[in-house]
Amino acid sequence: MNNNILDDIVNIKKHKDYQNTIGLYTEMLADETNWYSRNKVDLFLKDHVEELQLPKDKKTFDDRMNDNFKEIIIACYTNEMRPIIYSVIEEIEIHLNNFKYSDKKGKFNIPVAIVVCGGDGFNNFFSNKDKDNRLVSPDIDVKLQILTDEAIRVHKYMYEGKKKTYDKLNVSLKEDQIQVKKQILLVRNELYSKMIKVAKKLEKIHLDKNDKSPYNSIALNRMYKNLNKYCKRFSDCKKIFLLDNFEEDDVQSEEKKFKYDFSNNKNDINYQVRYTLMKRGNIDNSTKEDPYKLHDVHLYAFDLSFKDVNPFQSIAGLLDIVISYPGHMGYMYSNKHFKKRKIDFNFQLDNNDIELKKISIKNVNFITEKYYIQEVVTQIILGLRTKTKKIKKDLSRFIILLKYYNSNKGINKERLKLSKTQLSNISFIVNKLSNKDKKFKEDCIKLYENIKLLSTNEQTGGSNEQNISFKKSFIALGKLKLNYPFFSEDSGYSSVTSKQNKNNYTSTEKDIKNDKNKLDDMFKLELSESELQNAKSHIKTNYDKNFSKECLNKDLKYINYIKVPKLLHYIGNDLSLNLSKCKVIEEGERSVSINYEVKQRIKEKVIFDDQDIDTEYLYSIINTRIDNKVIQSWASTENNDNYNNSNINIVKKICSELTKLLKSDNNNIIKLCYGYEDINTKNIDIKQVAKAVLNDSQCLNLPKLYINNKLSSGVVKDLNNPYVKSLINKLDKHQITTLYKTIKDISEGKIVSKRKRYEKKPVCIKEKKNEGFSLF
């Protein structure tokens, strides 16, 4: 991260007038130096604030309201932090390109490109003077592609239909695919490590005690308070649900259950790195109409948490990095796909107290206009944008881009337009939209007609009549909902929150007890009576008075919830583990080399002449896995009166047996590495495989999770407290933590074992011994 850039920004933004910013727009900055136009910001906020206004008797937390709230707060944060985020992207890419990997043959580099795509890629097509074309895009999405010769050859053969790629080479497609798998794993590991280091830098900025700093917790708290005040102009209510969590202290309502603010306590966890795996094919609750996920998605993200609030209700995904797969849609490797650009940020206060200051970030990759259209059109015709209704947003962006591009002939020598084939395919998709939402379908048809006019009329923008028609249509459709997806439930992220906070997000305590889905995927640490009394004493002594009172009034039987890692779900039948009597799920087509992109084309009756390969090389061969419900409800209190009949005991047995397997032969770690179960250990360093497994197993590190949980959030941590030390010591010796340590040891080369005898023991056989339910 360029410290000079940060210093320059601080010197500008520390001015008292700048402190009125709402993130998306700063009143005291000269308008031409704001990223978004005022009217686009107001349109975005108005639409989302309207979704947050409900009658008092209906003010309950749900995913729809959560989505709207998150889009507002993430959009404000990412725009305020834009220079820093672009600088982070640049730093990560430079690091990965300079990093030296090693194997038995020696050291080598793996060239990569990180490309800004999606809404932020679209917004960067326009100069700042034309900012009114930019639609507010909440987060910044980037794709990371490896640019090795092997990766490019695989893509040309599989996706571009260049079947002569290997004719004169002494290497086969399969050999290249094996190398690409290895390269992606190595880059993923180093990406994760680098993001952890960058998170610490962001944390340092966040904890800066200087009241004038624009990016510390003080400034961000002030920004969100300003935002709440600003949004009231779009509301008839005195308070806006969820946004009123940013009210000033002196106007807090007695009915207020919680409040959002950022902590400046160095002992709290603020910035976190999250890894998520979203599986290819159909997810477990898919319908026949849902599109397939074309390939496994490996997502890495930075999250920023409010104090005592988990990341999913905070700034989740302020920067999302997705790994692109050679041979699939979305992989980019040349300047026809992306180009490096220098981004200039101009800062100037309206009152001229500070002269114009230019800050440049020189090496960020952005998707090109033509490839943006090509990729989005492909997503549309494959049916990937229909159910989410993002097709309407896509078509609106096409119109903006075509109008802008073709009216700047001095800059653009070639007209930008959609081909006849692209128009025909979009027409087919638009006209077969469901009639259940007639207004939505009519809007999409109108947008398509405008795109067709702009693409087929050689006169820029068409006739006056067409321009008028476009303007009316665009005004009518301007209030499009930016419906970005919620994060997958398949996350490997170690989400930790307290029961006290969980209650805040549901209407009543009764709802929580009745809704098994809210508890099924969480692991609860249960306190004994003596531990409970120690916990209450600890809270009363160390917590803020109001928070302590509220906390002690609640049921403290369980002190936190922990997300279960996917590692435990994917214990396949080819691993030497006795899973007899365990309920398993057949993975079916997911475990064979089906190319789901081809399958989705067949499903949508779309023909691509340049793509005919029907096999896949990046997938997991595991054909059965343990039923998620068994793992996810491992600590459910229901039917757990007998400890040895509880799911927690089954999980402990699984972890114990896995530890024995790994210690008997460290090569077994491959069978726990999703997508790499069949790779030959001669082709990859076993330590790198273990490192990838470790990144997906952070939830197994119980002591760390406990230290970071809500019992220590926002207060001075007293790790010398006898109660705390005792519990940490228990957690450190737990079978779950032991498995984590074993994986870590293999990743560090501390366990190098040849095949030893392993005696299989059934892990799902329930014993009969009457004990009280307990983690230990």
C-alpha positions in Angstrom: 0.0 0.0 0.0 1.5 3.3 -1.1 2.1 5.4 2.1 2.7 8.5 0.1 -0.8 8.2 -1.4 -2.3 7.8 2.1 -0.4 10.8 3.4 -1.6 13.0 0.5 -5.2 12.0 1.1 -4.9 12.6 4.9 -3.5 16.1 4.3 -6.5 16.9 2.1 -9.3 15.2 4.0 -8.3 16.3 7.5 -9.8 19.7 6.7 -12.8 20.4 9.0 -15.2 20.9 6.0 -14.4 17.5 4.7 -15.7 15.9 7.8 -19.3 16.3 6.6 -18.8 13.5 4.1 -21.4 10.7 3.7 -18.8 8.6 1.8 -20.7 8.5 -1.5 -20.7 12.3 -1.9 -18.9 15.1 -0.1 -20.7 18.4 -0.1 -17.6 20.5 0.4 -15.6 19.0 -2.4 -15.9 20.6 -5.8 -18.6 18.6 -7.7 -16.2 17.6 -10.5 -13.9 15.9 -8.0 -16.6 13.6 -6.5 -16.7 10.1 -8.0 -20.5 10.0 -8.3 -22.9 12.7 -9.4 -25.3 14.0 -6.7 -28.4 12.9 -8.5 -27.2 9.3 -8.9 -26.3 9.1 -5.2 -29.7 10.5 -4.2 -31.4 8.0 -6.5 -29.5 5.1 -5.0 -30.1 6.1 -1.4 -33.8 6.9 -2.0 -34.5 3.5 -3.5 -32.8 1.7 -0.7 -34.2 3.8 2.1 -37.7 3.2 0.9 -37.0 -0.5 1.3 -36.0 0.1 5.0 -39.2 1.9 5.9 -41.8 -0.4 7.3 -44.7 0.1 9.7 -43.6 -0.2 13.4 -45.3 -3.5 13.9 -43.4 -5.1 11.0 -39.9 -3.9 11.8 -38.2 -7.3 11.9 -34.8 -8.2 10.5 -34.9 -10.3 7.3 -32.6 -10.9 4.4 -34.3 -8.3 2.1 -33.8 -5.5 4.6 -30.3 -6.8 5.4 -29.4 -6.6 1.7 -30.6 -3.0 1.3 -28.9 -1.9 4.5 -25.7 -3.6 3.5 -25.7 -2.1 0.1 -25.9 1.4 1.5 -23.2 1.0 4.1 -20.8 -0.9 1.8 -21.3 1.6 -1.1 -20.4 4.5 1.3 -17.4 2.7 2.7 -15.9 1.5 -0.7 -16.3 4.9 -2.3 -14.7 6.7 0.7 -11.9 4.2 0.7 -11.6 3.9 -3.1 -8.0 5.2 -3.4 -6.9 2.8 -0.6 -8.8 -0.2 -2.2 -7.2 0.4 -5.6 -3.9 0.7 -4.0 -4.5 -2.6 -2.2 -5.4 -4.3 -5.6 -2.2 -2.9 -7.1 -0.1 -4.1 -4.2 -1.4 -7.6 -4.1 -0.9 -8.0 -7.9 2.7 -6.8 -7.7 3.4 -9.1 -4.8 2.0 -12.2 -6.5 3.9 -11.4 -9.7 7.2 -11.0 -7.9 6.7 -14.0 -5.5 9.1 -17.0 -6.1 7.5 -20.4 -5.8 9.6 -23.5 -5.7 9.4 -27.2 -6.4 11.8 -30.0 -7.1 12.9 -28.4 -10.3 13.7 -25.0 -8.7 12.2 -21.6 -8.3 9.6 -20.0 -10.6 7.1 -17.2 -11.0 3.4 -17.5 -11.8 2.3 -14.3 -13.6 -1.2 -13.1 -12.7 -3.5 -10.2 -13.5 -6.2 -8.9 -11.1 -8.9 -7.2 -13.1 -11.6 -4.8 -11.8 -14.9 -6.1 -13.3 -18.7 -5.8 -12.6 -20.2 -2.5 -11.6 -17.0 -0.8 -10.7 -15.4 -1.9 -14.0 -18.4 -0.4 -15.8 -18.1 2.9 -13.9 -14.4 3.2 -14.9 -15.4 3.4 -18.5 -16.3 7.0 -17.9 -14.2 10.0 -17.2 -14.9 12.1 -14.1 -16.5 14.9 -16.1 -19.0 12.3 -17.4 -19.7 10.8 -13.9 -23.5 11.1 -14.3 -23.2 7.9 -16.3 -21.9 6.0 -13.3 -24.5 4.0 -11.3 -23.6 3.5 -7.7 -22.0 0.1 -7.3 -21.8 -1.0 -3.7 -18.7 -3.2 -3.7 -15.6 -3.7 -5.8 -15.4 -7.1 -7.5 -12.1 -8.2 -9.1 -11.1 -11.4 -10.9 -7.6 -13.0 -10.5 -6.3 -14.9 -13.5 -3.1 -16.8 -13.8 -1.3 -15.8 -17.1 1.0 -18.8 -17.6 1.5 -20.4 -21.0 -0.3 -23.5 -19.8 -3.3 -21.6 -18.6 -3.7 -19.6 -21.9 -3.3 -22.7 -24.0 -6.0 -24.5 -21.9 -8.4 -21.6 -22.4 -7.8 -21.3 -26.1 -8.5 -25.0 -26.6 -11.4 -25.4 -24.2 -13.2 -22.0 -24.6 -12.1 -20.4 -27.8 -12.4 -23.5 -29.9 -8.8 -23.4 -31.2 -8.4 -27.1 -31.5 -5.0 -26.9 -33.2 -3.4 -25.4 -30.1 -1.5 -28.6 -29.2 -0.8 -29.9 -32.8 2.9 -28.9 -32.8 3.6 -29.1 -29.1 5.3 -31.8 -27.0 2.7 -31.3 -24.3 -1.0 -32.5 -24.1 -4.1 -30.7 -22.9 -4.3 -33.0 -19.9 -0.7 -32.2 -18.9 -1.4 -28.5 -19.1 -4.6 -28.9 -17.0 -2.6 -30.7 -14.3 -0.1 -27.8 -14.2 -2.9 -25.2 -14.2 -4.5 -26.9 -11.1 -1.2 -26.8 -9.4 -0.6 -23.1 -10.3 -4.0 -22.1 -9.1 -3.5 -23.8 -5.7 -0.1 -22.1 -5.2 -1.5 -18.7 -6.1 -4.6 -19.2 -3.9 -2.3 -20.0 -0.9 0.0 -16.9 -1.5 -3.1 -14.7 -2.1 -4.5 -15.7 1.3 -1.2 -15.1 3.1 -0.8 -11.7 1.4 -4.4 -10.7 2.3 -3.7 -11.5 5.9 -0.8 -9.1 5.9 -2.8 -6.4 4.1 -5.6 -6.7 6.6 -3.1 -5.9 9.3 -2.2 -2.7 7.4 -5.8 -1.8 7.1 -6.2 -2.5 10.8 -3.4 -0.1 11.5 -5.1 2.7 9.5 -8.4 1.9 11.2 -6.9 2.2 14.7 -5.1 5.5 14.1 -5.9 7.7 17.1 -5.6 11.0 15.1 -8.9 12.7 15.2 -8.2 14.2 11.8 -7.5 10.9 10.0 -10.1 10.3 7.2 -10.0 6.5 7.4 -9.8 5.6 11.1 -12.7 4.3 13.2 -13.5 7.8 14.4 -13.9 9.1 10.8 -15.9 6.1 9.7 -18.3 6.5 12.7 -18.7 10.1 11.9 -19.3 9.3 8.2 -22.1 6.9 9.0 -23.8 9.3 11.5 -23.7 11.9 8.6 -25.2 9.3 6.3 -28.1 8.5 8.7 -28.9 12.2 8.9 -28.6 12.7 5.1 -30.9 9.7 4.4 -33.7 11.2 6.5 -34.5 13.6 3.6 -35.8 10.5 1.7 -37.9 9.2 4.6 -41.2 10.3 6.3 -40.1 8.5 9.4 -38.1 10.1 12.2 -36.0 7.0 12.3 -34.9 4.7 9.5 -34.8 1.0 10.4 -31.2 -0.3 10.8 -29.8 3.1 9.7 -30.9 4.5 13.1 -28.1 2.4 14.6 -25.9 5.3 13.7 -27.9 7.8 15.8 -26.0 10.0 18.2 -25.8 8.8 21.8 -28.0 11.5 23.3 -30.9 10.6 21.1 -30.8 6.9 21.7 -34.3 5.4 22.2 -35.1 3.3 25.3 -36.3 0.7 22.9 -32.9 0.6 21.2 -31.4 -2.9 21.4 -28.1 -2.3 19.8 -26.0 0.3 18.1 -23.4 0.1 15.3 -20.0 1.7 15.6 -16.5 0.9 14.8 -14.1 0.0 17.6 -10.7 1.6 18.1 -9.6 -1.0 20.6 -6.5 -2.8 19.3 -7.7 -6.0 21.0 -10.8 -6.2 18.9 -10.9 -7.9 15.5 -11.9 -5.4 12.9 -10.6 -6.4 9.5 -10.8 -10.1 8.6 -10.0 -12.2 5.6 -12.7 -14.7 4.4 -12.4 -17.6 2.1 -15.6 -19.0 0.6 -16.1 -22.0 -1.7 -19.3 -22.1 -3.7 -19.8 -25.5 -5.4 -20.5 -26.1 -9.0 -23.7 -27.6 -10.4 -26.9 -27.4 -8.3 -26.9 -26.3 -4.7 -28.8 -28.4 -2.3 -32.0 -26.3 -2.4 -32.0 -25.6 -6.1 -35.1 -25.9 -8.3 -35.1 -27.3 -11.8 -35.5 -23.8 -13.1 -32.4 -22.5 -11.4 -29.2 -22.2 -13.5 -26.2 -24.3 -12.7 -23.2 -22.8 -11.1 -20.7 -23.2 -14.0 -17.7 -24.1 -11.9 -16.5 -24.1 -8.3 -16.0 -20.5 -7.2 -13.1 -19.7 -4.8 -13.9 -16.3 -3.3 -11.5 -14.3 -1.1 -12.8 -11.2 0.6 -11.9 -8.5 3.2 -14.6 -7.9 5.8 -14.8 -5.0 8.4 -16.9 -5.6 11.5 -18.8 -3.2 13.6 -18.2 -3.6 17.3 -20.0 -6.6 18.7 -21.6 -7.3 15.2 -20.6 -10.2 13.0 -19.2 -9.3 9.5 -22.3 -10.4 7.6 -24.3 -7.5 9.2 -21.3 -5.2 8.8 -19.0 -4.3 5.8 -18.9 -7.8 4.3 -17.1 -8.0 1.0 -15.6 -4.5 0.7 -13.2 -6.2 -1.8 -14.1 -9.5 -3.4 -11.4 -11.4 -5.2 -12.6 -14.4 -7.4 -10.3 -16.9 -9.0 -10.9 -17.2 -12.7 -10.7 -20.6 -14.3 -8.9 -21.0 -17.7 -11.4 -22.8 -20.0 -14.4 -21.0 -18.6 -16.3 -17.8 -19.2 -14.7 -14.9 -17.4 -11.1 -15.9 -17.8 -9.1 -13.0 -19.3 -5.5 -13.1 -20.6 -4.9 -10.3 -23.2 -5.4 -6.6 -23.8 -8.7 -7.4 -25.6 -10.0 -8.4 -22.2 -8.4 -5.8 -19.9 -6.1 -2.9 -19.9 -4.0 -1.2 -17.3 -5.1 2.3 -16.5 -3.8 5.2 -14.4 -6.5 6.4 -12.0 -6.4 10.0 -11.1 -8.2 11.2 -8.0 -8.6 15.0 -7.9 -9.4 16.6 -4.6 -10.4 20.2 -4.2 -12.5 21.9 -1.6 -15.4 24.1 -2.9 -14.2 27.0 -0.8 -10.7 26.9 -2.4 -9.0 26.6 1.0 -7.1 23.7 -0.5 -5.8 23.8 -4.1 -6.5 21.0 -6.5 -4.5 18.0 -5.6 -4.0 15.0 -8.0 -3.3 11.6 -6.6 -2.5 8.9 -9.2 -2.6 5.1 -8.9 -0.8 3.8 -12.0 -1.2 0.1 -12.5 -4.8 -1.2 -12.0 -6.4 -3.5 -14.6 -9.9 -2.8 -15.8 -12.1 -4.8 -18.0 -12.5 -3.4 -21.6 -15.8 -2.1 -22.9 -16.2 -4.8 -25.6 -15.3 -7.7 -23.3 -17.6 -6.3 -20.6 -20.5 -6.5 -23.1 -19.4 -9.9 -24.4 -19.3 -11.4 -20.9 -22.6 -9.9 -19.7 -24.4 -10.9 -22.9 -23.1 -14.5 -22.4 -24.4 -14.5 -18.8 -27.8 -13.2 -19.9 -28.2 -15.8 -22.7 -27.1 -18.6 -20.3 -30.0 -17.6 -18.0 -27.7 -16.5 -15.2 -29.2 -13.1 -14.8 -32.9 -13.9 -15.0 -33.9 -15.2 -11.6 -32.0 -12.4 -9.7 -33.5 -9.8 -12.1 -30.1 -8.4 -12.7 -30.8 -8.5 -16.4 -32.6 -5.2 -16.1 -29.6 -3.6 -14.6 -27.4 -5.1 -17.3 -29.6 -3.8 -20.1 -29.7 -0.3 -18.6 -25.9 -0.2 -18.4 -25.7 -1.3 -22.0 -27.7 1.7 -23.1 -25.6 4.1 -21.0 -22.4 2.6 -22.4 -23.5 2.6 -26.1 -24.7 6.2 -25.8 -21.5 7.4 -24.2 -19.1 5.5 -26.3 -20.6 6.4 -29.6 -21.0 10.1 -28.8 -17.3 10.4 -28.2 -15.9 9.7 -31.6 -12.9 11.9 -30.9 -11.8 9.4 -28.3 -13.2 6.2 -29.8 -12.4 5.5 -33.4 -14.7 2.4 -33.7 -18.4 2.3 -32.9 -19.4 0.1 -30.0 -22.5 -2.0 -30.7 -24.0 -5.4 -30.1 -23.8 -7.9 -32.9 -26.9 -9.2 -34.6 -26.3 -12.6 -32.9 -26.0 -10.9 -29.5 -29.2 -8.9 -30.1 -31.0 -12.0 -31.3 -30.0 -14.0 -28.2 -31.0 -11.2 -25.8 -34.3 -10.8 -27.6 -35.0 -14.5 -27.1 -34.2 -14.3 -23.4 -36.2 -11.1 -22.8 -39.3 -12.4 -24.6 -39.4 -15.6 -22.6 -39.3 -13.9 -19.3 -42.1 -15.0 -17.0 -45.4 -13.1 -17.3 -45.9 -13.3 -13.5 -44.1 -9.9 -13.3 -45.5 -8.2 -16.4 -44.0 -4.8 -15.4 -40.5 -6.2 -15.1 -40.8 -8.0 -18.5 -42.2 -4.9 -20.2 -39.4 -2.8 -18.8 -36.8 -5.3 -20.1 -38.4 -5.4 -23.5 -38.3 -1.5 -23.7 -34.6 -1.5 -22.7 -33.8 -4.1 -25.4 -35.6 -2.1 -28.1 -33.4 0.9 -27.2 -30.3 -1.2 -27.3 -31.3 -2.5 -30.7 -31.8 1.1 -32.0 -28.4 2.2 -30.7 -26.7 -0.8 -32.2 -28.2 -0.7 -35.6 -28.6 3.0 -36.3 -25.4 4.4 -37.8 -26.2 7.9 -36.7 -24.9 8.4 -33.2 -27.7 8.1 -30.7 -30.4 7.9 -33.5 -32.9 10.6 -34.3 -34.3 13.2 -32.0 -37.5 11.1 -31.6 -35.4 8.1 -30.6 -33.4 10.2 -28.1 -36.6 11.4 -26.5 -37.9 7.9 -26.4 -34.7 6.7 -24.7 -34.8 9.5 -22.1 -38.4 8.8 -21.2 -37.7 5.0 -20.9 -34.5 5.5 -18.9 -36.2 7.9 -16.5 -39.0 5.5 -16.0 -36.5 2.7 -15.4 -34.0 4.7 -13.4 -35.0 3.2 -10.1 -33.5 -0.2 -10.7 -32.8 -2.1 -7.6 -29.1 -3.1 -7.2 -29.8 -6.6 -6.1 -26.4 -8.0 -5.3 -26.3 -11.6 -4.0 -26.1 -12.4 -0.3 -23.0 -14.5 0.7 -23.2 -18.2 0.3 -24.1 -20.4 3.2 -21.3 -22.7 2.1 -18.7 -20.3 3.5 -15.5 -21.6 5.0 -15.5 -18.3 7.0 -15.2 -18.5 10.7 -18.2 -16.5 11.7 -18.4 -15.7 15.4 -21.2 -13.9 17.1 -22.9 -13.9 20.5 -26.4 -15.1 21.3 -27.1 -11.6 22.5 -26.5 -10.3 19.0 -28.3 -13.2 17.4 -31.5 -12.2 19.2 -31.2 -8.7 17.8 -31.7 -10.0 14.3 -34.9 -11.9 14.9 -38.2 -10.7 16.1 -38.5 -12.7 19.3 -36.6 -15.3 21.4 -39.4 -17.7 20.5 -38.6 -17.4 16.8 -35.0 -18.5 17.4 -36.0 -21.6 19.3 -38.6 -22.6 16.7 -36.5 -21.9 13.7 -34.0 -24.8 13.5 -32.3 -23.3 10.5 -31.0 -20.4 12.6 -29.1 -22.8 14.8 -28.4 -25.9 12.7 -25.1 -24.8 11.2 -23.6 -23.4 14.4 -21.5 -24.9 17.1 -22.2 -23.8 20.7 -19.8 -23.8 23.6 -21.8 -24.8 26.7 -20.9 -23.6 30.1 -21.0 -25.7 33.3 -22.7 -24.1 36.3 -19.3 -23.0 37.8 -18.1 -21.7 34.5 -21.3 -19.8 34.1 -20.9 -18.0 37.4 -17.3 -17.1 36.5 -18.5 -15.8 33.1 -21.1 -13.6 34.7 -18.6 -12.2 37.1 -16.1 -11.6 34.3 -18.8 -9.7 32.3 -20.0 -7.7 35.2 -16.5 -6.6 36.0 -15.1 -5.8 32.5 -18.1 -4.8 30.4 -19.7 -1.4 29.9 -22.5 -1.0 32.5 -25.5 -0.9 30.1 -24.1 -3.7 27.9 -23.3 -5.8 31.0 -26.9 -5.4 32.3 -28.4 -6.4 29.0 -26.0 -9.3 28.6 -26.6 -10.7 32.1 -30.4 -10.6 31.6 -30.0 -13.1 28.8 -29.5 -16.8 28.8 -25.7 -17.3 29.0 -25.8 -21.0 28.8 -24.1 -20.8 25.4 -21.3 -18.3 25.0 -20.9 -18.2 21.2 -21.6 -19.7 17.8 -19.0 -21.0 15.4 -19.4 -21.8 11.7 -18.5 -25.4 10.9 -15.8 -25.7 8.2 -16.7 -27.4 4.9 -13.7 -29.7 5.6 -15.8 -31.9 7.8 -18.6 -32.1 5.2 -16.3 -33.5 2.5 -15.1 -36.6 4.2 -15.5 -38.9 1.2 -15.9 -42.6 1.0 -12.5 -43.0 -0.7 -10.8 -41.8 2.6 -9.8 -44.6 4.9 -12.4 -43.6 7.5 -15.1 -46.0 8.7 -18.3 -44.1 8.0 -20.6 -47.0 8.5 -24.0 -46.0 9.9 -23.3 -42.4 9.0 -25.9 -40.8 6.8 -24.2 -39.7 3.6 -25.3 -37.7 0.5 -24.5 -38.7 -3.0 -22.7 -36.0 -5.0 -23.8 -37.4 -8.3 -22.8 -35.4 -11.3 -20.7 -33.1 -9.2 -18.1 -35.8 -8.8 -17.5 -36.5 -12.5 -15.9 -34.4 -15.2 -19.1 -32.8 -16.5 -18.6 -29.3 -17.9 -21.6 -27.4 -16.4 -21.1 -24.4 -18.7 -21.8 -26.8 -21.6 -24.7 -28.3 -19.7 -26.2 -24.9 -19.0 -26.0 -24.0 -22.7 -27.9 -27.2 -23.5 -30.5 -26.4 -20.8 -31.0 -22.9 -22.2 -31.0 -24.2 -25.8 -28.1 -21.9 -26.7 -25.5 -23.0 -29.3 -21.9 -21.7 -29.2 -20.0 -22.8 -32.3 -16.5 -22.2 -30.8 -17.0 -24.3 -27.7 -17.6 -28.0 -27.9 -15.5 -29.6 -25.1 -17.7 -31.4 -22.6 -15.2 -32.3 -19.9 -13.9 -30.5 -16.8 -10.6 -30.7 -15.0 -11.2 -28.5 -11.9 -13.7 -30.4 -9.7 -13.9 -32.7 -6.7 -14.0 -36.4 -7.3 -15.7 -37.1 -3.9 -18.9 -38.9 -4.8 -20.4 -39.1 -1.3 -20.1 -36.8 1.7 -21.5 -36.8 5.2 -25.0 -35.3 5.4 -24.6 -31.6 6.2 -27.4 -31.8 8.7 -25.4 -34.3 10.8 -22.4 -32.0 10.9 -24.3 -28.6 11.0 -26.5 -29.6 14.0 -23.6 -31.2 15.8 -24.3 -29.3 19.0 -28.1 -29.0 18.9 -29.5 -29.4 22.4 -32.4 -31.4 21.0 -31.9 -35.1 21.7 -28.6 -34.5 23.4 -29.4 -35.5 26.9 -27.2 -38.5 26.4 -23.8 -37.1 25.6 -22.5 -40.1 23.7 -25.6 -40.1 21.5 -25.0 -36.4 20.6 -23.7 -35.1 17.3 -20.8 -33.4 19.1 -19.4 -36.7 20.1 -19.6 -37.9 16.5 -17.7 -34.8 15.4 -15.1 -35.4 18.0 -14.6 -38.9 16.8 -14.3 -37.8 13.2 -11.7 -35.2 14.2 -9.8 -37.8 16.3 -9.8 -40.4 13.5 -8.7 -37.8 10.9 -5.8 -36.8 13.1 -4.7 -40.5 13.3 -5.0 -40.9 9.5 -2.9 -37.8 8.8 -0.2 -38.8 11.3 -0.1 -42.3 9.9 0.5 -40.9 6.4 0.7 -37.2 5.7 -0.1 -37.8 2.1 -3.7 -38.3 3.3 -4.0 -34.5 3.5 -4.7 -34.6 -0.3 -8.0 -36.4 0.4 -9.1 -33.4 2.4 -8.2 -30.8 -0.2 -11.4 -30.0 -2.2 -10.7 -30.5 -5.9 -7.3 -32.0 -5.5 -8.1 -35.4 -4.0 -6.7 -37.2 -7.1 -3.6 -35.1 -7.8 -0.3 -37.0 -7.8 2.0 -35.9 -4.9 4.9 -36.0 -7.4 3.3 -32.9 -9.1 2.8 -30.8 -6.1 4.4 -30.1 -2.7 2.4 -31.8 0.0 3.0 -28.7 2.3 1.2 -26.5 -0.3 -1.8 -28.9 -0.3 -1.9 -28.8 3.5 -1.7 -25.0 3.5 -4.8 -24.8 1.3 -6.6 -27.2 3.7 -5.5 -25.1 6.6 -7.0 -21.9 5.0 -10.3 -23.6 4.9 -10.0 -24.9 8.5 -9.6 -21.8 10.6 -12.9 -22.7 12.3 -11.1 -25.7 13.9 -8.8 -23.4 15.8 -11.0 -23.2 18.9 -8.7 -21.2 21.2 -8.3 -18.4 18.7 -12.0 -18.3 18.0 -12.7 -18.1 21.8 -10.2 -15.3 22.2 -11.8 -13.3 19.4 -15.4 -14.0 20.4 -17.9 -11.6 21.9 -16.9 -12.2 25.5 -13.7 -10.2 24.7 -15.0 -7.8 22.1 -15.0 -4.1 23.1 -13.3 -4.7 26.5 -9.8 -5.1 27.8 -8.8 -8.7 27.3 -7.7 -10.4 30.4 -6.2 -13.6 29.2 -4.7 -14.2 32.7 -8.1 -14.5 34.2 -8.2 -18.1 35.8 -11.5 -18.8 34.2 -10.3 -17.7 30.7 -7.0 -19.5 31.1 -8.8 -22.7 32.1 -11.2 -22.7 29.2 -8.4 -21.8 26.6 -6.4 -24.7 28.0 -9.3 -27.1 27.5 -10.0 -25.8 24.0 -6.3 -26.2 23.1 -6.4 -29.9 24.0 -9.7 -30.5 22.3 -9.9 -33.1 19.4 -11.1 -30.4 17.0 -8.1 -28.2 17.8 -5.8 -31.2 17.6 -6.9 -31.8 14.1 -6.2 -28.1 13.2 -2.7 -28.4 14.7 -2.0 -31.6 12.8 -2.9 -29.9 9.5 -0.8 -26.9 10.4 2.2 -29.1 11.2 1.9 -30.8 7.8 1.8 -27.4 6.1 5.0 -26.5 7.9 6.8 -29.8 7.1 6.8 -30.9 10.8 5.0 -34.2 10.0 6.6 -36.3 7.3 5.3 -39.8 7.7 5.3 -42.9 5.6 2.4 -45.3 5.6 1.7 -46.7 9.0 -0.9 -49.1 10.1 -4.3 -47.5 10.7 -7.1 -49.4 12.5 -10.5 -48.3 11.2 -13.0 -47.3 13.9 -16.6 -46.5 13.2 -17.3 -42.9 13.9 -21.1 -42.8 13.7 -21.8 -45.7 16.1 -23.7 -44.2 19.1 -22.7 -45.5 22.5 -24.9 -45.7 25.6 -23.6 -43.8 28.5 -25.6 -41.3 30.4 -23.7 -38.1 30.8 -24.7 -34.4 30.6 -24.2 -32.7 27.3 -20.9 -30.8 27.2 -18.4 -29.7 24.6 -15.7 -31.4 26.7 
